[in-house]
Amino acid sequence: MNRPFRSFQPREPKHRRNGKIRAREVRVLDETKQQLGVMSLADALRLAQSKGLDLIETVPNATPPVCRIAEYGKLLYEDAKRSKEAESRGLGNRMKELQLTPGIEAHDFTTKINHAIGFLDAGMKVRVKLRFRGRQRAHKEFGFEAINRFLEGTAGHGQADAPPKMLGDRDLNVVISPLSREKRGKTTAVKATPARASTAKASPESGSP
C-alpha cells in the first residue's frame, strides 16, 4: 500500500551566511564583536574562512548589512539561550521605549544609544520607535538609516528580534533584546553620528508589512 505523498516546505534559515549573503559590501564584527568596518563581501568571506568560522548576516536591513564572524551553531545556541533567559526572568514585561526622529541631532542620538545600552545591560528589552511627520514620510530612507545606525551602535549589547518595519504610515519600529551577560561588550560611552544627509539608501519597502 502506497503512503500518501506529503509536501514539505523548506524552512527558511534564521540568518543568511557565507555564500547565501547577497550584499556586495558588509559591515563586519569579528568573533569578539569588535567592529572591523565596511569591506567587500569577498574580503569578509576570506577573513571568516581564514579563521575557520562563518560569516553570518545578523542585521540584514542595515546599509550595508551587518555581518558577524562566528561559528553558526554557536550563534544559534546563544540566540536560544538568550530567549530562554528572557522568558525565565519575565523580561517580556520589562521593556523600555526610546523615541527617535529622522533628523535627530548627533548629541541626542548618542545619548539615546547610551540609554539603550544601559537598559540592555540591565536585562531589559528596548523598543525603538521613529515617527515620520509631514514631508518626512516622503523620505523614509533617512529614518531607516537612523534606525540601522542605532542597531550598529548597540550591537555589542543587544540584537534586533526582527528587521525594522513600518507600523502604519508614520512609525518605524524595532525591538532589541539583550545579549547574554558573557557576550556583552564593555559598557562604555558610545560616540555615534547619525547620517542626516547621507546618500546611502536603506530599503523601507523590505521592512514594510
Secondary structure, 3 states (H helix, E strand, C coil): CCCCCCCCCCCCCCCCEHHHCCCCEEEEECCCCCEEEEEEHHHHHHHHHHCCCEEEEEECCCCCCEEEEECHHHHHHHHHHHHHHHHHCCHHHCEEEEEECCCCCHHHHHHHHHHHHHHHHCCCEEEEEEECCHHHHHCHHHHHHHHHHHHHHCCCCEEECCCCEEECCCEEEEEEEECCHHHCCCCCCCCCCCCCCCCCCCCHHHHCC
